[in-house]
Amino acid sequence: QVQLVESGGGLVQAGGSLRLSCAASGVIFTINAMGWYRQGPGEQRELVATITTGGSTNYANSVKGRFTISRGNSKNTVYLQMNSLKPEDTAVYYCNAQISALNKDYWGQGTRVTVSS
């Protein structure tokens, strides 16, 4: 059973930085892509950033130039460096892993990020 565990959320002032981490365990097949999504209060879950095994990245327009996604050496970890945080970045951030061999997506439990003005 694949499990994703996020860490690194918290409270930060506007303009500050946070680094989120996500580690996958129980992985037998290759994780083809990992990513971060977020869900703000009263909003739908939205894509923040994704990264493939080959290193290709994709970012939401709202975070381009401020957030950087990267994968660890084990390829089963993913990080999100968040700089120049804004109050509108306040949300619960979820880690996602896609395993094509199983045609399944896996989600972490979420980590809360609160940016105060």
Steps between C-alpha positions, in 0.01 A plus 500: 500500500650831389500769765599863462602703802535877477680733736617858516180698519444773753435867560713760326477871433446633151827511311639207693596150389409143578619165367260211474616141483320184398630147532339195342522156655376159398587571138562198278438647157665814365342829596467678168417844630461676832341828576348744742141616504327736739154574624421835651202574724180457301691421183558197282828315502736644240833408349804679636789318333593162358823327407556187294761230538691668221501829683243687294312751712169679476382789715178685557529856367435637847819344642741525206822671602426455871469124551742227395420129490774240514542129558742331733769256396277206584235631257239411763527837669387837378556848635333834451706807578262792546644851502339844507189349652175692478184479713324347200738203522325400821365149449538136585770361273471142379770280355407285201671203336403344169584138424420427138552124535208492742305784336462652844553823682599514865453790740653606826299619797587864440705760682362841585673818390381831644644828377419804710492851360 
